[in-house]
Amino acid sequence: MLITGRSISGGKGAGRLLVSPEPISFLSGVDPESGIVVEKGHPLEGKSVAGTVLAFPYGKGSTVGSYVIYALSRNGHAPAAIVNTEAEPIIATGAIIGNIPMIDRPAVPLDRLKTGTTVSVDGDRGTMEYEGTPA
C-alpha cells in the first residue's frame, strides 16, 4: 500500500517499522552511541531505533535533539527513515543534517500502523510503501 505524506528530508530509507504512540525527546531520551531509547517510562524504552523506520507523533525537548539525531547518523545508529504525524523544527533539522529521509502528515494515522511491518520511505516524493494493509 502506498501512503502519501509531505516531504521533509529527501532520500530513501527502508526497514522494519517502529511505532511510538508518544513523542520522542532525543536529548537524554535516545543514546547517540547505541541508538537505544533510554527515556524512563517511554513505550520504546530499551528498544533500538537503529535501522528502523521510526514513526512517532512529533519531537519534544531541547533543540540539542537535532544534534543527537545527527550524532546517531554519524555513529551508524540512526533510523533508516522518520515518519511524524506533524514535523517540528527539532526533528526536521536533525533528519536534514543527518541525511535521514523524513515525511510527515501520512494519510494513514500512526496508530493504524503495525510495528515490525516492512516499509520504505521516499523523502523526495513524500511517500511510504507499507507491506499489507494498516489496521
C-alpha positions as CSV (number, residue, x, y, z in Angstrom):
1,M,0.0,0.0,0.0
2,L,1.3,3.5,-0.9
3,I,0.7,6.0,1.8
4,T,1.2,9.7,0.9
5,G,2.5,12.4,3.1
6,R,4.6,15.5,3.0
7,S,8.3,15.5,2.2
8,I,10.5,16.9,4.9
9,S,14.0,15.4,4.2
10,G,15.0,13.8,0.9
11,G,16.3,10.4,0.2
12,K,15.1,6.8,0.5
13,G,15.1,4.5,3.5
14,A,13.6,1.1,4.3
15,G,13.3,-1.2,7.3
16,R,11.1,-2.5,9.9
17,L,8.6,0.0,11.3
18,L,9.0,1.0,14.9
19,V,5.9,2.9,16.0
20,S,5.7,5.1,19.2
21,P,2.3,6.4,20.4
22,E,4.2,9.1,22.3
23,P,6.5,11.9,21.3
24,I,10.3,11.3,21.5
25,S,12.9,13.5,23.1
26,F,16.3,12.8,21.5
27,L,18.2,14.8,24.1
28,S,18.5,12.4,27.1
29,G,15.8,10.2,25.6
30,V,17.9,8.3,23.0
31,D,21.6,7.2,23.5
32,P,23.5,8.6,20.5
33,E,26.2,5.9,21.0
34,S,23.9,3.0,20.7
35,G,20.5,4.2,19.3
36,I,18.7,2.7,22.4
37,V,15.7,4.6,23.8
38,V,16.7,5.4,27.4
39,E,13.9,7.7,28.5
40,K,12.3,6.1,31.6
41,G,8.7,5.0,31.1
42,H,8.7,5.7,27.3
43,P,6.8,3.0,25.4
44,L,10.0,2.3,23.4
45,E,12.4,2.2,26.4
46,G,15.1,-0.3,25.8
47,K,14.4,-0.6,22.0
48,S,16.9,0.4,19.3
49,V,15.9,2.9,16.7
50,A,19.0,2.0,14.5
51,G,18.0,0.9,11.0
52,T,14.2,1.2,11.7
53,V,11.7,3.4,10.1
54,L,10.8,5.3,13.2
55,A,7.3,6.6,13.4
56,F,6.1,8.9,16.2
57,P,3.7,11.9,16.6
58,Y,6.3,14.6,17.0
59,G,9.5,15.5,18.8
60,K,9.8,17.1,22.2
61,G,12.5,18.6,24.3
62,S,15.6,20.7,23.6
63,T,16.8,21.9,20.2
64,V,20.0,19.9,21.0
65,G,17.9,16.9,20.0
66,S,18.7,17.8,16.4
67,Y,22.4,17.2,17.1
68,V,21.6,13.9,18.8
69,I,19.9,12.8,15.6
70,Y,23.0,13.9,13.7
71,A,25.2,12.0,16.1
72,L,23.1,8.9,15.7
73,S,23.7,9.2,11.9
74,R,27.4,9.7,12.3
75,N,27.7,6.7,14.7
76,G,25.7,4.4,12.4
77,H,22.8,4.1,14.8
78,A,20.2,6.4,13.1
79,P,16.8,5.3,11.9
80,A,16.7,4.4,8.2
81,A,13.8,7.0,7.9
82,I,11.5,9.0,10.1
83,V,7.7,9.4,9.9
84,N,5.9,12.0,12.0
85,T,2.3,13.0,12.4
86,E,3.5,16.6,12.4
87,A,7.1,17.6,11.9
88,E,8.6,20.3,14.0
89,P,11.9,22.0,13.7
90,I,14.0,19.8,16.1
91,I,13.3,16.6,14.3
92,A,13.2,18.1,10.8
93,T,16.6,19.7,11.3
94,G,18.1,16.5,12.7
95,A,16.8,14.5,9.8
96,I,18.1,17.0,7.3
97,I,21.6,17.3,8.8
98,G,21.8,13.6,9.4
99,N,20.7,12.7,5.8
100,I,17.7,10.7,7.1
101,P,14.7,10.6,4.8
102,M,11.6,12.0,6.6
103,I,8.0,12.6,5.8
104,D,5.1,13.8,7.9
105,R,1.3,14.1,7.7
106,P,0.8,10.5,6.5
107,A,-2.6,9.8,5.0
108,V,-2.9,6.8,7.5
109,P,-2.8,7.6,11.2
110,L,0.2,6.2,13.0
111,D,-1.9,4.2,15.4
112,R,-3.1,2.1,12.5
113,L,0.5,1.2,11.5
114,K,2.0,-2.0,12.9
115,T,5.4,-2.2,14.5
116,G,7.5,-4.8,12.6
117,T,5.9,-4.2,9.2
118,T,8.5,-3.7,6.4
119,V,8.2,-0.2,4.9
120,S,10.1,2.1,2.6
121,V,10.1,5.8,2.8
122,D,10.8,8.1,-0.2
123,G,11.5,11.5,1.3
124,D,11.7,13.1,-2.1
125,R,8.2,12.1,-3.1
126,G,6.7,12.2,0.4
127,T,5.5,8.6,0.3
128,M,5.8,5.4,2.3
129,E,5.3,1.9,0.9
130,Y,3.6,-0.3,3.5
131,E,3.5,-4.1,3.2
132,G,0.0,-5.3,3.8
133,T,-3.0,-3.3,5.0
134,P,-2.9,-0.9,8.0
135,A,-5.2,-1.9,10.9
